[in-house]
Amino acid sequence: MNKLIFIILFFSSLFCFSQREADNWYFGDKAAMQFNSGFLNVLNNSRMTTETGSSSISNNQGELLFYTNGQTIWNKEHQIMENGDDLAGEPELIQPAIIIPKPNNNNIYYIFSTRKTKTNAPLMFPGIYYSEVEISSTYPLGKVVRKNVRLENSTATRITAVHHKNGKDVWVITYGSDSYGGPDNVFFAFNVTENGIKLPVKSRLNEIDPIFKTGEMKASPDGSKVALSTNTKIYIYNFDNTTGTLSRFKYLNLLLNFTEGYSSYGLAFSPNSKFLYYPSLFSSSKRSYTIMQMDLDDPREDHIGVPVFKTGPTRASASAQLASDGKIYIAQIKKKNLFDENGYYTGFEIYPIKTLGVINQPDKLGEASDYEHDAINLENGLSYYGLPNFIQSYFRNRIITDNECVSDNFEFSLDSYKTIVSAEWNFGDGSNSTELNPSHKYNNPGKYIVSCNVSFESGTTTFYKEVIVYPLPVLISNQKLVQCDNDNDGVSLFNLNDVNDLISNDNTLTYKFYRSLADAENNTNEISNSENFYNETPLQTIYAKAFTVYGCSEIESFTLEAIFKPALSITPIVACE
């Protein structure tokens, strides 16, 4: 019996760290998505409509538990949870709520809420609140067992979270005032532990102009940075995820001059925490919607980033959120300014969109990050300004590799906010490995879902990543370029590029030419002037190295031949005069 109890406890601890809490997204107008084993599924079962932020939570196996707009909680059956209405959060705020599982407890969840206005029915004051949800055999659909406990008398409107350096506790970070009506100039970092919520660590930094209050706040997955958007400025701070204190990193003005500049709302860090992305509306004489990428390693104090995508001003800046598949999803919304008959601005209207944009490779620099506009069709759902708010360090759990060619070795590694003990890999093609940092070569091009069962001291979880294996160029052998030899010396002038259409039907390939196979394989002694090349022997073999747009290469040889044809003897033509 003792042995049975031990086995049950062992497997309970084994699965308590199967971190798939961010697998289900509920947001916008009845929009929902599920990330399952590396695949994305669009869902049509949401009951929530919210124009700004939301939060959702799943259990350690990726099964939905509940979701909220900060004011109402819907359970996994999409019904309002018992005692799950009239929470303190304001759905109109930028980030009204975030859900935090209590460390070392599979039954208790905290919902942190932000509030900036006072109401009389029910009586509610501005502040930072939390409510406690229990999901257990007693309450299988969940029940709010503690509601609207005010932690601070603040008018905070932004909230984010990241794991403590110990990999167990969670920091919940808000920004706002230190008192009702006071200036916005203080960060609160609440440490959530297995013993509850501790008093906040306060970092008093710069005051943000109160008229600029639109924009998200996000922590980086590695817990080293916190970024805050205020429409025309982005503030980036160093975060000490051991002490909970913040310090200045960069303050960026997105206005380039009096007539042009960028505006931001949503923020998202790349999985490696080296890039910060923000969707933006660029205003000047020619306006555009852009996706901006900021390299945090760039030492320039005024480096506001570069566009990785640009299109017409048909969308407004909205939320951005990293997902468990390693991609960043961008909310889509239209905004139309309104004017009266005299041409004076009177406000604006917003129109939801049925799609999301996606940054497929956010760890890559520039356009290699591969932004895809209107990539995800939400079917019966609509996107507004917001996407769900999560503990950002969930997305540090990842497989690291690059998409490569069939001929290349894929180098795999792991990253997590906890110490990794062992790994069991499945490369998606029937091959496996137990190395922590394996390499693998694929025999066929295509897309593969790589999975890795990762073990920690406290349990195990599975990471997933889609990898793309690019094909090699297909080249045709035994081709020949023939030129006339006018003086019978065996030499003629060749344009080696004339062979391109002979050895491949793919006009997107680029070529380099070499005199020997060894040079082609080692990329040495390339023929520099391929358009004006004199053959060096009567039948000379040249090696063409063809490259695809993804850098995959293949080598094929062809022959140069100079042919001498003697002049013909022509009988004179005689005519009478």
Residue pairs with C-beta under 8 A, 6 or more apart in sequence:
13 458
13 459
14 459
14 460
15 60
15 61
15 459
15 460
16 60
16 104
16 106
16 458
16 459
17 60
17 418
17 456
17 458
17 459
17 460
17 461
18 60
18 61
18 459
18 460
18 461
18 462
19 60
19 394
19 397
19 461
20 58
20 59
20 60
20 61
20 62
20 324
20 461
21 57
21 58
21 59
21 60
21 101
21 390
21 391
21 394
22 35
22 58
22 323
22 324
22 390
22 391
22 394
22 395
23 34
23 35
23 36
23 58
23 62
23 324
24 32
24 33
24 34
24 35
24 43
24 56
24 57
24 58
24 62
24 64
24 67
25 31
25 32
25 33
25 34
25 35
25 56
25 321
25 323
25 387
25 388
26 32
26 46
26 48
26 54
26 56
26 67
26 74
26 388
27 48
27 50
27 54
27 56
27 331
27 383
27 384
27 386
27 387
27 388
28 49
28 50
28 51
28 331
28 352
28 378
28 381
28 382
28 383
28 384
28 386
28 387
29 49
29 352
29 381
29 382
29 383
29 384
30 44
30 46
30 47
30 48
30 49
30 380
30 381
30 382
31 46
31 378
31 381
31 382
31 383
32 42
32 43
32 44
32 45
32 46
32 381
33 40
33 41
33 42
33 43
33 376
33 378
34 40
34 41
34 43
34 62
34 64
35 41
35 62
35 323
35 324
35 325
36 62
37 449
37 451
37 462
37 464
38 325
38 449
38 450
38 451
38 464
38 465
38 466
39 449
40 325
40 376
42 376
42 377
42 378
42 379
42 381
44 379
44 380
44 381
45 78
46 67
46 74
46 78
46 381
47 74
47 78
47 79
48 54
48 67
48 68
48 69
48 72
48 74
50 69
50 91
50 384
50 386
51 91
51 92
51 350
51 384
51 385
51 386
52 91
52 92
52 93
52 94
52 95
52 96
52 384
52 385
52 386
53 69
53 70
53 93
53 94
53 95
53 96
53 97
53 216
53 319
53 386
53 387
53 388
53 389
54 67
54 68
54 69
54 70
54 96
54 97
54 386
54 387
54 388
54 389
55 67
55 68
55 70
55 97
55 98
55 99
55 111
55 388
55 389
55 390
56 64
56 66
56 67
56 68
56 99
56 388
57 65
57 66
57 67
57 99
57 101
57 109
58 64
58 65
59 65
59 106
60 106
60 461
63 76
64 76
65 75
65 76
65 109
65 135
65 142
66 73
66 74
66 75
66 76
66 81
66 84
66 99
66 109
66 133
66 135
66 142
67 73
67 74
67 388
68 74
68 84
68 87
68 89
68 97
68 99
68 111
69 89
69 91
69 96
69 97
70 87
70 88
70 89
70 90
70 91
70 93
70 96
70 97
70 111
70 113
70 114
71 85
71 86
71 87
71 89
71 90
71 91
71 96
72 80
72 84
72 85
72 87
73 80
73 81
73 84
73 85
73 87
73 111
73 133
73 142
73 144
74 80
74 81
74 84
75 81
75 84
75 141
75 142
76 141
76 142
77 141
79 141
81 133
81 141
81 142
81 143
81 144
82 139
82 141
82 142
82 143
82 144
83 143
83 144
83 145
83 147
84 133
84 142
84 143
84 144
86 122
86 147
86 148
87 97
87 111
87 113
87 129
87 131
87 144
87 147
87 148
88 113
88 115
88 124
88 127
88 129
88 131
88 148
88 150
89 96
89 97
89 111
89 113
89 114
89 115
89 129
90 96
90 114
90 115
90 116
90 117
93 114
93 115
93 116
93 157
94 157
94 158
94 213
94 214
94 215
94 216
94 386
95 114
95 157
95 158
95 159
95 160
95 216
95 217
95 386
95 389
96 113
96 114
97 111
97 112
97 113
97 114
97 159
97 389
98 111
98 112
98 159
98 160
98 161
98 172
98 389
98 390
98 391
99 109
99 110
99 111
99 112
100 109
100 110
100 111
100 112
100 161
100 170
100 172
100 192
100 391
101 108
101 109
101 110
102 108
102 109
102 110
102 192
102 194
102 196
103 168
103 169
103 170
103 192
103 193
103 194
104 168
104 194
105 194
107 134
107 135
107 136
108 132
108 133
108 134
109 132
109 133
109 135
110 130
110 131
110 132
110 133
110 192
110 197
111 130
111 131
111 132
111 133
112 128
112 129
112 130
112 159
112 161
112 172
112 174
112 190
113 128
113 129
113 130
113 131
113 148
114 128
114 129
114 156
114 157
114 158
114 159
114 174
114 176
115 124
115 125
115 126
115 127
115 128
115 129
115 155
116 126
116 155
116 156
116 157
116 176
117 126
118 124
118 125
118 126
124 148
125 150
125 153
125 180
126 153
126 154
126 155
126 180
127 150
127 151
127 152
127 153
127 154
127 155
127 180
128 150
128 151
128 152
128 154
128 156
128 159
128 174
128 176
128 188
129 148
129 149
129 150
129 151
130 146
130 149
130 151
130 197
131 144
131 146
131 147
131 148
131 149
132 144
132 145
132 146
132 147
132 149
133 142
133 143
133 144
133 145
134 142
134 143
134 145
135 141
135 142
151 188
151 190
151 197
151 200
152 174
152 188
152 200
153 179
153 180
154 174
154 176
154 177
154 178
154 179
154 180
154 186
154 188
155 176
155 177
155 180
155 181
155 182
155 184
156 174
156 175
156 176
156 177
156 188
157 176
157 213
158 174
158 175
158 176
158 215
158 216
158 217
158 228
159 172
159 173
159 174
159 217
159 389
160 172
160 173
160 217
160 218
160 219
160 226
160 389
160 392
161 170
161 171
161 172
161 173
161 219
161 390
161 391
161 392
162 170
162 171
162 173
162 219
162 220
162 221
162 223
162 239
162 241
162 391
162 392
162 393
163 169
163 170
163 171
163 223
163 241
163 391
163 393
163 417
164 170
164 171
164 191
164 223
164 241
164 242
165 223
165 241
165 242
167 417
167 418
167 419
167 456
168 193
168 194
168 458
169 191
169 192
169 193
169 194
170 191
170 192
170 391
171 189
171 190
171 191
171 192
171 219
171 223
171 239
171 241
171 244
172 189
172 190
172 192
172 197
173 187
173 188
173 189
173 190
173 217
173 219
173 226
173 239
173 246
174 187
174 188
174 190
175 184
175 186
175 187
175 188
175 208
175 217
175 228
176 184
176 186
176 188
177 183
177 184
177 185
177 186
178 185
178 186
178 202
178 204
183 207
183 210
184 207
184 208
184 210
184 213
185 204
185 205
185 206
185 207
185 208
186 202
186 203
186 204
186 205
187 202
187 203
187 204
187 205
187 226
187 237
187 246
188 200
188 201
188 202
189 200
189 201
189 202
189 203
189 244
189 245
189 246
190 197
190 198
190 199
190 200
191 197
191 198
191 201
191 244
192 198
200 244
201 243
201 244
201 245
203 245
203 246
203 247
205 237
205 246
205 247
205 248
206 235
206 248
206 251
208 228
208 230
208 233
208 235
209 230
212 230
212 231
212 232
212 233
213 230
214 229
214 230
214 231
214 265
215 228
215 229
215 230
215 231
215 234
215 264
215 265
215 266
215 267
216 228
216 229
216 265
216 266
216 267
216 319
216 320
217 226
217 227
217 228
217 229
217 267
218 226
218 227
218 267
218 268
218 269
218 392
219 225
219 226
219 239
219 269
219 392
219 393
220 226
220 227
220 239
220 269
220 273
220 392
221 269
221 271
221 272
221 273
221 322
221 392
221 393
221 394
221 395
221 396
221 417
222 272
222 273
222 393
222 396
222 417
223 239
223 241
223 393
223 417
224 238
224 239
224 241
224 273
225 236
225 237
225 238
225 239
225 249
225 269
225 273
225 276
225 296
226 236
226 237
226 239
226 246
227 234
227 235
227 236
227 237
227 267
227 269
227 276
228 234
228 235
228 236
228 237
228 267
229 264
229 265
229 266
229 267
229 278
231 263
231 264
231 265
232 253
232 254
232 255
232 261
232 262
232 263
232 264
233 251
233 252
233 253
233 254
234 251
234 252
234 254
234 264
234 267
234 276
234 278
234 294
234 304
235 250
235 251
235 252
236 249
236 250
236 251
236 252
236 276
236 296
237 246
237 247
237 248
237 249
238 246
238 247
238 248
238 249
239 245
239 246
240 246
240 247
250 301
252 294
252 302
252 303
252 304
253 302
253 304
254 261
254 262
254 263
254 264
254 280
254 304
255 261
255 262
256 262
259 284
259 285
260 282
260 283
260 284
260 285
261 282
261 283
261 284
262 280
262 281
262 282
262 283
262 290
262 292
262 304
263 280
263 281
263 283
263 317
264 278
264 279
264 280
264 292
264 317
265 278
265 279
265 316
265 317
265 318
265 319
265 385
266 278
266 279
266 317
266 318
266 319
266 320
266 321
266 330
266 331
266 387
267 276
267 277
267 278
267 320
268 276
268 277
268 278
268 320
268 321
268 322
268 328
268 362
269 275
269 276
269 277
269 322
269 392
270 276
270 277
270 322
270 328
270 362
270 363
271 322
271 326
271 362
271 363
271 395
271 396
271 398
271 415
272 363
272 400
272 415
273 296
273 396
274 295
274 296
274 297
274 363
275 293
275 294
275 295
275 296
275 362
275 363
275 365
275 369
276 293
276 294
276 296
276 305
277 291
277 292
277 293
277 294
277 308
277 320
277 328
277 359
277 362
278 291
278 292
278 294
278 305
278 317
278 320
279 289
279 290
279 291
279 292
279 315
279 317
279 318
279 320
279 330
279 331
279 357
280 289
280 290
280 291
280 292
280 317
281 287
281 288
281 289
281 290
281 313
281 315
281 316
281 317
282 288
282 289
282 290
282 307
282 310
287 313
288 310
288 311
288 312
288 313
289 310
289 311
289 312
289 313
289 314
289 315
289 316
289 317
290 307
290 309
290 310
290 311
291 307
291 308
291 309
291 310
291 330
291 357
291 359
291 371
292 304
292 305
292 306
292 307
292 308
293 305
293 306
293 307
293 308
293 365
293 366
293 369
294 303
294 304
294 305
295 303
295 305
295 365
306 366
308 359
308 366
308 367
308 369
308 371
309 357
309 367
309 371
309 373
311 373
314 334
315 332
315 333
315 334
315 353
316 333
316 334
316 335
316 350
316 385
318 330
318 331
318 332
318 333
318 383
318 384
318 385
318 386
319 330
319 331
319 385
319 386
319 387
320 328
320 329
320 330
320 331
320 387
321 328
321 329
321 387
321 388
321 389
321 390
322 328
322 362
322 392
322 395
323 329
323 395
324 394
324 395
324 397
324 464
325 464
325 465
325 466
326 362
326 363
326 395
326 398
326 399
326 465
327 358
327 359
327 360
327 361
327 362
328 358
328 359
328 362
329 356
329 357
329 358
329 359
329 376
329 387
330 356
330 357
330 358
330 359
330 371
331 356
331 383
331 384
331 385
331 386
331 387
332 353
332 355
332 356
332 357
332 374
332 383
333 350
333 351
333 352
333 353
333 383
333 384
333 385
334 350
334 351
334 352
334 353
335 348
335 349
335 350
335 351
336 348
336 349
336 350
336 351
337 345
337 347
337 348
338 345
338 346
338 347
338 348
338 349
339 345
339 346
340 346
350 384
350 385
352 382
352 383
352 384
353 374
353 382
353 383
354 377
354 378
354 379
354 381
354 382
354 383
355 374
355 375
355 376
355 377
355 378
355 383
356 374
356 375
356 376
356 378
356 383
357 371
357 372
357 373
357 374
357 375
357 376
358 371
358 372
358 375
358 376
359 369
359 370
359 371
359 372
360 369
360 370
360 371
360 372
361 368
361 369
361 370
361 403
362 369
363 369
364 370
393 417
396 415
396 416
396 417
397 415
397 416
397 417
397 454
397 461
397 463
398 414
398 415
398 416
398 463
398 465
399 412
399 413
399 414
399 450
399 452
399 463
399 464
399 465
400 412
400 413
400 414
400 415
401 410
401 411
401 412
401 413
401 450
401 465
401 467
402 410
402 411
403 467
403 468
403 469
403 470
403 550
404 410
404 469
404 470
405 469
405 470
405 471
405 472
405 548
405 550
405 551
405 552
405 553
406 442
406 443
406 444
406 445
406 469
406 470
406 471
406 472
406 552
407 441
407 472
407 552
407 553
408 441
409 439
409 440
409 441
410 427
410 439
410 440
410 441
410 442
410 467
411 437
411 439
412 425
412 437
412 438
412 439
412 440
412 450
412 452
413 436
413 437
414 420
414 423
414 436
414 437
414 452
414 454
414 463
416 454
416 456
418 456
418 457
418 458
419 456
419 457
420 436
420 454
420 455
420 456
421 455
421 456
421 457
422 434
422 436
422 454
422 455
423 434
423 435
423 436
423 452
423 453
423 454
423 455
424 432
424 433
424 434
424 452
424 453
425 432
425 433
425 434
425 435
425 438
425 450
425 451
425 452
426 432
426 450
426 451
426 452
427 433
427 440
427 442
427 448
427 450
428 448
428 449
428 450
428 451
428 467
429 442
429 443
429 444
429 448
431 440
433 440
442 448
442 469
444 469
445 469
445 470
445 471
445 472
446 468
446 469
447 466
447 467
447 468
447 469
448 466
448 467
448 469
449 464
449 465
449 466
450 464
450 465
450 466
450 467
451 462
451 463
451 464
452 462
452 463
453 460
453 461
453 462
454 460
454 461
454 462
454 463
470 548
470 550
470 551
470 552
471 548
471 552
472 548
472 552
472 553
472 554
473 504
473 506
473 509
473 546
473 547
473 548
473 552
473 553
473 554
474 504
474 505
474 506
474 554
475 503
475 504
475 544
475 546
475 554
475 555
475 556
476 502
476 503
476 504
476 556
477 503
477 556
477 557
478 558
479 499
479 502
479 503
479 556
479 558
479 559
480 558
480 559
480 560
480 561
481 494
481 496
481 498
481 499
481 502
481 558
481 559
481 560
481 561
482 561
482 562
482 563
483 492
483 493
483 494
483 535
483 560
483 561
483 562
483 563
484 492
484 562
484 563
484 564
484 565
485 491
485 492
485 562
485 563
485 564
486 492
486 564
487 564
488 564
488 566
490 535
490 537
490 538
490 562
490 564
491 534
491 535
491 536
491 562
492 534
492 535
492 562
493 532
493 533
493 534
494 533
494 534
494 535
494 560
495 530
495 531
495 532
495 533
496 511
496 513
496 527
496 530
496 531
496 533
496 542
496 544
497 511
497 530
497 531
499 542
499 544
499 558
500 509
500 511
500 544
501 507
502 558
503 544
503 546
503 556
503 558
504 546
506 548
508 548
508 549
509 546
509 547
509 548
510 546
510 547
511 530
511 544
511 545
511 546
511 547
512 520
512 523
512 526
512 527
512 530
512 544
512 545
512 547
513 526
513 527
513 530
513 533
513 542
513 543
513 544
513 545
514 520
514 524
514 525
514 526
514 527
514 542
514 543
514 545
515 525
515 527
515 542
515 543
516 525
516 543
517 543
517 555
517 557
518 524
519 525
519 526
519 543
520 543
520 544
520 545
520 555
521 555
523 545
527 533
527 542
535 560
535 561
535 562
538 561
538 562
539 559
539 560
539 561
540 559
540 560
541 557
541 558
541 559
541 560
542 557
542 558
542 559
542 560
543 555
543 556
543 557
544 555
544 556
544 557
544 558
545 553
545 554
545 555
546 553
546 554
546 555
546 556
547 553
